[in-house]
Amino acid sequence: MSSVSQVQGSTIAQANETAETKKKSSVSGKTVGNPKLSEKASKYYSELKKKFSNMDFILVSTDQKQQAEANAASYANPTKTVVLIDEEKIEKMAEDENYRKQYEGIIANAGSQISELAKSLGSNSSVKGFGVKIDDHGMASYFAVVDKSFAAQRDRIAKKAADKKQAKKAEEKRAAKKAAEERLKTKREENGKKADKVPGEEDRVTVHASSIEELIKKVDDVTMEAMSDRAQTEEERKVGQNFDFRM
């Protein structure tokens, strides 16, 4: 009987330990949805964030993975690479050493590549944030938030600087200027005053890519498109160059 009691006691202790291990609670820090981690996973997650302190981790609940990716722009961080990672991966990383090494390696590599890319773009880049997401098969995908208004503004400044070199050209006839102003006014009204729009969130575009090379191309494409869409017409340039400040 004594032996049986010991076995039963051991079984109960193991069951209690397993139940305690599987007990999950909410996590502090940046989250999407209401992710919960076991005590072991929560401890590991804290260590992971310390290990990659140069990155901005956002823990995503299982039911919000697609939503998090769709709203990637809202998580953009101008100083740190964002890492979107779900609760299931953290649980598995905490339990499986090989799985943990694999995913930590992916995170480190992605962070290094994005860091180099950010440095190459410099402080004048229209990119306002980078991020990485790792799927269930260990594949990293990247995203970047591009401010189209910044790209267009940069292009306008460059054009204005070039135009100033020819600022001493003969002034256009007042009649031509007035006609151009009227055409511009009509065009702006037809476009719902689009030219007078204050840049905001609607100017931010999120691009997704499966590699850094693809991300660079997509960022360039969005930037060039923004410059093209907002490029000044010949009439706009004439009005800007020939405005009479003596009046």
C-alpha positions in Angstrom: 0.0 0.0 0.0 2.8 2.3 0.8 4.4 1.8 -2.6 1.0 2.4 -4.3 0.6 5.6 -2.3 4.0 6.9 -3.3 3.2 6.2 -7.0 -0.1 8.0 -6.7 1.5 10.9 -4.9 4.2 11.2 -7.6 1.5 11.1 -10.4 -0.5 13.9 -8.7 2.6 16.0 -8.3 3.5 15.6 -12.0 0.0 16.5 -13.0 0.1 19.6 -10.8 3.4 20.6 -12.3 2.1 20.1 -15.8 -1.0 22.1 -15.1 1.1 24.9 -13.6 3.4 24.9 -16.7 0.5 25.1 -19.1 -1.3 27.8 -17.1 -1.1 31.0 -19.2 -1.4 34.6 -18.4 -1.4 37.9 -20.3 1.9 39.5 -21.3 3.2 43.0 -20.7 4.6 45.0 -23.6 3.3 45.6 -27.1 0.7 43.2 -28.2 -2.0 42.6 -30.9 -5.1 40.9 -29.6 -4.8 39.2 -26.2 -1.9 36.9 -26.4 -1.1 34.7 -23.4 2.0 32.7 -22.5 2.9 30.0 -20.0 5.3 31.0 -17.2 8.2 29.3 -19.0 7.4 31.0 -22.3 6.8 34.3 -20.7 10.3 34.1 -19.1 11.9 33.1 -22.4 10.1 36.0 -24.2 11.6 38.5 -21.8 15.0 37.0 -22.4 14.5 37.2 -26.1 13.6 40.9 -26.1 16.7 41.6 -24.0 18.9 39.6 -26.4 17.6 41.6 -29.4 17.1 44.9 -27.6 17.7 46.8 -30.8 14.4 45.4 -32.2 10.8 46.2 -31.3 8.9 43.0 -30.6 5.1 42.8 -30.9 3.5 39.7 -29.6 0.4 38.6 -31.6 -2.4 36.4 -30.5 -3.1 33.4 -32.7 -6.5 34.7 -33.9 -5.0 38.1 -34.9 -2.1 37.0 -37.1 -3.6 38.1 -40.4 -5.0 41.3 -38.8 -1.5 42.2 -37.5 0.0 41.8 -41.0 -2.7 43.9 -42.6 -2.1 46.7 -40.1 1.6 46.6 -40.2 1.9 50.3 -41.0 0.4 51.2 -37.6 3.3 49.4 -35.8 6.1 51.1 -37.7 9.0 52.3 -35.6 11.4 54.9 -37.0 14.3 53.8 -34.8 13.9 50.0 -34.4 13.0 47.1 -36.7 9.6 45.7 -35.7 9.3 42.0 -35.2 5.8 40.6 -35.4 5.7 37.2 -33.7 2.8 35.1 -32.5 2.3 33.4 -29.1 2.5 29.9 -30.5 6.0 30.4 -31.8 7.2 31.8 -28.5 5.7 28.7 -26.7 7.5 26.4 -29.0 10.8 28.3 -28.9 10.6 28.1 -25.1 10.2 24.3 -25.2 12.3 23.2 -28.3 16.0 24.2 -28.3 16.5 23.4 -32.0 13.4 25.4 -32.9 14.6 28.3 -30.8 18.0 28.4 -32.4 16.4 28.3 -35.9 14.1 31.2 -35.2 16.6 33.3 -33.3 18.9 32.9 -36.2 16.2 34.1 -38.6 15.5 37.1 -36.4 19.2 38.0 -36.1 19.7 37.7 -39.9 16.6 39.7 -40.7 17.6 42.5 -38.2 21.1 42.7 -39.6 19.9 43.0 -43.2 17.3 45.7 -42.4 19.8 47.6 -40.3 22.2 47.8 -43.2 19.4 48.8 -45.6 18.3 51.6 -43.2 21.9 52.9 -43.0 22.2 52.9 -46.8 19.0 54.9 -47.2 20.1 57.5 -44.7 18.0 60.0 -42.7 16.4 61.6 -45.8 14.6 58.3 -46.7 10.9 58.4 -47.2 10.8 55.0 -45.4 9.4 55.6 -41.9 9.7 52.1 -40.5 10.8 48.5 -41.2 9.6 45.2 -39.9 9.9 41.4 -40.2 7.4 38.6 -39.8 8.3 34.9 -39.6 5.7 32.4 -40.8 5.0 28.9 -39.5 7.5 27.4 -41.9 10.4 29.5 -40.8 10.3 31.9 -43.7 10.9 35.6 -43.0 8.9 38.2 -44.9 9.6 41.9 -44.7 7.6 45.1 -44.7 8.4 48.8 -44.9 6.2 51.9 -44.4 6.8 54.5 -47.1 5.6 58.1 -46.7 4.7 59.2 -50.2 4.3 62.8 -49.2 7.9 62.9 -48.1 9.1 61.5 -51.4 7.0 64.0 -53.3 8.3 66.9 -51.2 11.9 65.8 -51.7 11.3 65.8 -55.4 9.7 69.2 -55.3 12.7 70.6 -53.3 15.1 69.2 -55.9 13.2 70.7 -58.7 12.9 74.0 -57.0 16.6 74.2 -56.4 17.2 73.4 -60.1 14.7 76.1 -61.1 16.4 78.7 -59.1 19.4 78.5 -61.3 17.3 79.9 -64.1 15.4 82.4 -61.9 16.6 85.4 -63.8 14.9 84.5 -67.1 12.5 86.9 -68.5 9.2 87.2 -66.7 6.2 85.6 -68.4 3.5 87.9 -69.6 0.9 88.6 -67.0 -1.8 87.3 -69.2 -0.2 84.0 -69.6 0.3 83.7 -65.9 -3.2 84.6 -65.2 -4.5 82.0 -67.7 -2.2 79.4 -66.1 -3.6 80.3 -62.6 -7.1 79.9 -63.8 -6.4 76.5 -65.3 -4.7 75.4 -62.1 -7.7 76.6 -60.1 -10.1 74.7 -62.3 -7.9 71.6 -62.1 -7.7 71.7 -58.3 -11.4 72.1 -58.0 -12.0 69.1 -60.3 -9.6 67.0 -58.3 -11.4 67.8 -55.1 -8.6 70.2 -54.0 -6.2 67.2 -54.0 -3.3 69.5 -54.5 -4.1 71.3 -51.2 -4.3 68.1 -49.2 -2.4 68.1 -45.9 -0.1 65.0 -45.9 -1.2 62.4 -43.3 -1.8 58.8 -42.8 -3.4 58.4 -46.2 0.1 59.1 -47.7 1.6 56.1 -45.9 1.9 52.9 -47.9 3.0 49.5 -46.6 4.9 47.3 -48.9 5.5 43.6 -48.3 8.3 41.4 -49.7 9.8 38.0 -49.3 13.4 39.3 -49.5 15.4 42.5 -48.8 16.1 42.8 -52.6 12.4 42.7 -53.4 11.7 45.1 -50.5 14.2 47.7 -52.0 12.6 47.4 -55.4 9.1 47.9 -54.0 10.2 50.9 -51.9 11.8 52.4 -55.0 8.6 51.8 -57.1 6.4 53.5 -54.5 8.8 56.4 -54.2 9.0 56.9 -57.9 5.3 56.7 -58.3 4.8 59.3 -55.6 7.2 61.7 -57.4 5.5 61.1 -60.7 2.0 61.6 -59.3 2.8 64.9 -57.6 5.3 66.3 -60.1 4.6 69.9 -61.0 3.3 70.6 -64.5 4.9 73.2 -66.7 2.2 75.7 -65.8 2.7 75.2 -62.1 6.5 75.8 -62.5 5.8 79.0 -64.4 3.5 80.3 -61.8 5.9 79.5 -59.0 8.9 81.1 -60.8 7.2 84.3 -62.0 5.1 85.4 -59.1 5.3 89.1 -58.6 6.2 89.9 -55.0 6.1 93.7 -55.6 2.4 93.9 -55.6 
